[in-house]
């Protein structure tokens, strides 16, 4: 397949890109600093500000699958940047009539056993709140529209650098934990789950999650 990956040089985007290339897909990597991305067979690197909606619309025109993996972690206003940039992505993807938009989401909107969200827990880390609140608004935006086919993949509560094992569980809106109460996943397995969804859609217009 031909995939467009937005934010392809980031913590998760880079691993999704590597996994996609390993599976033989053609990848267009959209990044703000193309010099950070190593040239590889099957990879086209495009330097583009995703807030340039017109340029992004042109790039996405007619594309079957777009994976949004950008984050605003390097910005002063993390939430503000994330929401503005995602609105540009959503507008461009809709205008360009892309087949599906797959979104790298956060874990904070996953539900705990008592029905509350992880985000609402009193011990939710303050340093992740801006990103989490932005992702929560994006999920609501996707759920409230019917013009664009989408999927939103929430990781486990802890996502860490690690290889793909291929052994993990999938869920929908509830936080998945193991027998010891831990909720963990490697970015390698996260990338595998995202590419599985791209290749064989199981969660169209749904949020889903994964954990060990």
Helices and strands as residue ranges (DSSP letters): E 2-6, H 13-22, E 26-31, G 34-36, E 43-47, H 53-60, E 65-68, H 78-95, E 100-105, G 118-120, G 126-128, H 129-143, E 150-154, E 158-160, E 169-171, E 184-186, H 187-199, E 206-211
